Amino acid sequence: MPATRSRRAPGTRGGRFAVVDPATGEVFDEAPDQRPDELDAVVERAHEAWYGWRSDPVARTAALLAAADAVEAAEADLAPLLTREQGKPLVESYAEIARTAARLRYFAELDPGSQPIMDGRPVRGEIRWRPLGPVAAIVPWNFPLQLASAKFAPALAAGNTMVLKPSPFTPLATRLLASVISAALPEDVLTIVTGREPLGARLASHPGIRHVTFTGSIPTGRAVAEGAAASLARVTLELGGNDAAILLEDVEVERIADRLFWAAFRNCGQVCMAVKRVYAPARLYPQVVEALAARAKTTVVGAGLDPGSRLGPVNNAPQLARVERYTAQALADGARAVAGGHRLDRPGYFFAPTILADVPPDSPVVREEQFGPVLPVLPYGSLDEAIDAANDTGFGLGGSVWGTDLDRAEAVADRLECGTAWLNHHAELSLAQPFAGIKESGVGVAGGPWGLYGNLRPFVVHRPEEA
């Protein structure tokens, strides 16, 4: 791809928009800025491709397995481009590509089958599963390829076609991924559209779309649901989290500190199910704060293409401003930055890994999703107090409990109001498990067989028993 340099703010020229390298803050390439009125033809082609794609499950499985092989073969091209536009360390980009290929293989070999209806009547009933039609997917910038595959792998395996819109902050690796995958698929089974709003709004509300799957913010998720409601399309929404980690009195702080730190700071804290609040027993609170701060102070922050970097930049200028605003508000409210607390004085969107102590519980950095390299640590007196604080949020994606007595930790985890709870680790998902939030963290289920069925509709056949 041709690179352009020495320009700073994203702009548009000739139907294209600029893509910025977050490690420099400079434009390094461009992507097509497609118009909303172009979607009619795109969706129509996806609908035409659907007839053939849904009709041959054996060929479909073979094509998706071939696509997985193609993704792995292209990793040396995909990974640097993903790091360049997203910012994450190169090793994490390779891991994201491997997860993309693994997800394609998992869903390619997942068969919904058919199920008999056994209700004692002299009628033989059977539930069969049919695809929905063209599916729209809108994905964010934190895990562009992994989240795209979380949507297209089950949708395509179910026999649907897809129109996928990546974030305008990270369109390039997704476009390359689609090119790689589409070489193994029939034409128009998977189509990528790139552009700025109102492209996404038009896609979500397009009357030819039968299912809209979205990952992003709560306000945008609401708008997506409203748009899809116009044609009564199905929606799956993953809208972020404010996951709490509760440390129990018997926790061995030094033993779990590394895991806890990276559960919060992986991908520069830009993970929907990252640890975003830590609740520590008052007796252990100083030790927990210092253990996390020590790791924050020694973590190497730099460009993702630098092999020595463990933490990259925040992805984009608006998100960096949000992280700065939440941190400044917490400090103004009386919090202490035991580590970090400021933007780094260098080009790019770098923010020092930050551990905040003495944070007021009602501070926005505690109450809302900061989505960056900032972690508030709060003390608690009683375990009931910690559980109530963890649940006192509009989010409900994940949570974790850390301690030596796993039975006790599991009993505490069972009281958390969230979709997934972990013991002594956090934010680890199997391809075979359901992933869903409660409250404002989302609608619908992704992952495992549930993700496949979310892209299918039941079709029931009744016939009388033979005389």
N, C-alpha and C positions, 0 to 999 in steps of 0.2 A: 504494500500500500504506500502511496507517495506521502511523504511527511512534509508538513509546513511548519516553520519555526518562527520564533520572535514575536508571535501574537499572543495576547494574554486572555482577553475576555472572549467566551464563546460567541460566535456570530453565525450569520447565514449568508451564503453567497451562491446564487444560481441553483436554488433548490437543495442546498446542502447545509448542514450545521457542523460546527466545530466540536472536536473531542479533545479534552484537556488531560494531560498527564498530571495526576495529583502530586507526584513527587517533585514537579517543577513549577506547576501552576501555569504552564504554557500549552498552547494548542500544538498537537502533533499530527492530527489527521482530521478527516471529515467523514460524515456519513450522509446518506440521502435523507432529506427532510420531506417525507412523503405527505401528500395532502389527504385530508379526510375523504375527499370525494373519489380518491383512487381505490378506496376499500371495497366499493361495490363490485368491481371486476375481480379483485382478489378473493373475496368471499364466494363469488359465483364460481370461480375456478376450483376453490376448495370443495364446494358442493358437488361439482361435476366429478372431481377426483374421488370423492367419498364412495360413489357407487361401486367402483372397481376395488377400492382398498378394503371395503368391509366384506367383500364377497368371498375372499380366499384366505382363511386364517393360517393355513400352512405357509403360503407365500408371504404372508404378513410377518410371521415369526422369523422366517429366513431373512427377510429384508431388515428387520430390526437387529438381528444378531450381526448381520453384515455391517450395519451402521455402527454398532458398538466397536467392531474391529477397526472400522475406519477412523473413529474418534481416537482410539489408542494410537493408531499409526500417525495421526496428525498432531500428537501432543507437543512435539518440538516447535511447531508453528503456533499452536493455540496458547500455550502457557506464557510465553513472553508477551504476547499481545494482551492477554488477560491481565497480567501484572501491570503492563504499561498504562492501561486505561482505568483499572480498578485500584491499584496501589499495593495489593497484598504481596508478601514475599513469594518468590518464584516457586519455592517448594510447596506452598499452599495452593498455587495455581495448578501445579501438577496433580496434587491430591484432588482438587475439584474436577479435573478432567477425568481422573480415574473413577471418581464417584459417578460421573455422568455416564461413562461406558458401563459401569456395573449396574446402574439403574436401568439402562436399556436392556441389558441381558435379563435382569430379574423380571421385568414386566413382559418381555417377549415370550417367556416360558410360563407365564401365569395364565392358566386356562379357567375361565369362570364356570365352564361346564353347564349342565342343566340339573334341575332338582325336581324330583317327583313330589306331588302334593298328596300326602297320606292323611285323609280325614274320614275314612270309613264309608264314604259314599260309593255307589256303583258307577263312578265316573273316574276315568284316569286323567289326572291333571299333571301338567309339567310346566315348570318355570324355565324359560329360556331367556337369554340376555342379548339385547340388541344395542348397537351403538347409537349415539344421539344425533350425530351429524357434524358439521363444522364447529370446532371449539375455538374460543379466543383465550389467549393467555397473555397476561401483562405482568412482567417481572421486574424486580428492583435491581439496584446496582451493587449490592453487597456480595452476592454469590450469583453472578449472571448466568453462568453455564449450569451450575448445579440446580438452581431453582427453575431454570428453563426445562431441564431434563425431568425434574420432579413433576412438571406439567405435561410435557409432550410424550414422555415414555408411557405412562398409563393411558393417556388419551389415544395415542396411535395404536397401542397394543389392543385396546378395546375395539378398534375398527373405525375410529373417528379420524377426521383430518383436522389440521390446526393452523390457525393464523396467530403468530407469536409476535408480541411487541416488547422489545427490551427497553430498559431505561435509556434516555438520551445521554446519560453520563457514561454508559458502558455498552454501546451498540456494536462495537467492532468485532470482538471475539465471538459474540453471538451470531453475527452475520457469517463469520468464517465457520463456526460450528455447523450452522444450518447448511452451508455449502457442502461441507464434508458429509453430513448425514444424508442430505438430499440426493447425493450421488448414488446412494444405496436404495432409494425409495422411488416409487412412481412420481411423476411430475405433479406438483401442487398438493401433495399430501402434507408437506410442512412448508409454510411460507413465513418469512420474516418481513415485518414492516418496521421501519424506523422513522422517527420524527418526534416532534414536540406537540404539546397539546394544541388543539383538541383531538389529535389523532387517537389517543387512548380512549377518550370519552366516546368518540364515534364508533370505535371497535366494540366497546362494551355494550353499546345500545343498538348495534346493527341487527336488523330483523332476520338476517340469514344465519346468525350465530345461535346455537342451541345450548351452549354451556360457556360460562365465563369464569375463568379461574384467575385469581389476582393475589399477589403478595405485595404488601406495602402498608401505608399509613391508614389509620382509622378514618379520617375525613375522606380520603380518596376511596377507601373501601365502601363507604356509605354511598358515594357518588356512583361507583361501579354498580352496586346493587340496585340503585334507583334506575340507572340506565338499562340494566338487564331486565328489570321488571316490565319495561314497555312491551317486550315481546315474550314475557314469562319464561325467559331463559333460566336455566339452572345456574346457581352461583356457588363457588367455593372461594372463601376469603380467608387468608392468613394475614392478620393485622398487627403483628408484633407482640411484644411482651415486656414485662418488668419483673423478670424472674428474681426471686429471693433465694438466698442460701442461708440456712439456719445451722449454726454450729452448736453442738451440744456440749455439755460440761465435760464429757469424757473424751473430747476430740484431742488428738495429738497434733498440735498446730504445725510444727515443722514438717510432720509427715505428709500433711495434706496441702501445705501452702502453695507448692508449685502447681498442683492440679487446680486449686481454687483460683489462683491468679490467672492461669491461662483460660479457665472457664469464663472469666470475665473479659480478658484482653485479646483473645484470638481474633484475627481479622480486624485489629484495632478497635475491638469492642463493638463492631458493626455486625452483630449477629442477633437475630430476633430472639433466640432462646439463650443468649448469654446470661451469666450472672450479672445482675445490675444493682443488687443490694445485698449486703452481708449483715446478718444479725449474729452477734457474738455474745456469749455470757459475760457479764460485767467483770468477773474475776479474770477472764482470759482476754478481755478487750484490748489492753495495751499490747499484749504479745501478738495478737492477730494483726493489729494495725501495723506494728513494726515489721512483722514477717512479710506482709504484702508490700509495704513501702520499700523494703530492701530489694525486693524483686523488681518493683517499678523503677527504682533508681539505677539498676544495673542492666536493664533490658536495652539492647541496642536498637535504636530507632533510625530508620533510613529508607532509602529507595528500595522498592521490592526487588529490583534487578541486581542489587548489591548482595552478594552471597552472605555477607556478615550481618544483614538486617534480620531481626526477629519480629519487628513491628514496623509496618509501613505507615503511610500518611492516612489521614481521613480522606474519604473519596472525593469530596467536592466542597466548594466554597460555602454554599448554604449550610451544609451539615457541620462544617468547621465552626461557622458562626453560632450555630445552635449549641455546640459543645462549649464554646467560650462563654456564651450567655448563661448557661446552666451553672457552670463552674463559678463564674463571677457572682451570680446570685447567691450561691451557697456560701461563698467566702464573705459576702456582705452580710449574710444572716448569722455569721459567727462560726462557720466551719473552719477547720484548719487543713491546709494542703500539706500533708505529711510527706508527700512526694508529688512533684509536678505542679499542676495548677495553672499552667500557662502554655501559650503557643510557643513553639521553638523558633528561634531567630534564624531562619534559613528560608530559601525559596521552597515553594510547595505548601501543602496543607498539613503540616506536622504539628501535633499537639503532644506535649510530654505526658507519658503514662502517669495518671493522677490517682492518688489515694486520699480520700477526704475523711477526716475524723471530726467528731463533735458536730455532726450535721443535724440541724433541726429536722424532725421527722416529716414536717410539712413542706420542706424545701422541694422545689420542682425537680431537682436532681434525684430525689428519692421517690417522689410521687409519679413522675412521668418517665418516659423512656428516653434516656440521654443518647443512646446509640453512638457511643464513642469511647475513647480510652480514659474513662473517668469512673471510679468506683467508690460509692459512699459505704462506710462501715459504721454500723450503729450498735450500741450496747443494749442488752436487755436484762431485766431482773428475774422474771419468771418465764418459764417455757410457754405458758399460755399467752403471755404478753407478746412473745416473739411470733407465735403462730398467728395471733390476731393481726399483728403488724404486717406479716407476710401476705395475709389474705386481704388486707385493707387497700385494695387497688381495683381499678376497673379492668385490669388485664387478668388473664388466666391461662398463660401458655405453658410455663414450666416452673419447676422449683426443685430444690435439693436440700437434703439433710446430711450433715457430716458428723460422724461420731464413731466410737469403737464398738459399742453394743448395737449390732445391726438390727436386732429385733426391736429395740427401743426406737432406733432411727426410723425403721419402717412404720412403726405406729404413729410417729410424728408426721411422716410423709403422707400417711393416709388421711391426715386432717388438712392438707394443703388443697386449696381451691384452684386447681390447674389441670391441664390435660396430660402432662407427663411429670413424674417425680423421680429423681435419681437419688441414690445413696452413695455418698463419698465420691461422686463424680457428677458431671453436668453436661448437658447438650450433646450427648452421644445418642445417635439414632440408628436403628437397624432398618434396612430396606423393607423388612417384612412386618414392621410394626405400624400401627395407626399413628398419625400425627395430627392432633387437633387441639385447639384451645377452647376455653369457655369465656363467658362474659364478652368483653370487647376484643378479645384476641382472635375471634374468627367465627366462621360458619362453614360447616362441612368438614370432611376428613380427607387427608392425603396419606399416602404411604400404604404399603402392603396390599392385600386383597381389597381393603376398603377403598383405596385410591383407584383401583381398577373399576370396582362397582360404581364409584361416583361418576364414571364416564359411560355407564351403561344404563339401560332401562329394562325393567322386567317385561317379558312378553309371555302370556299364559295361554296354553293350548289345552282344551278340554275335549275328551272323546269318551263315549260310553265304553264300558268293559265289553269284551267279546261275549256273545251269548253262549 
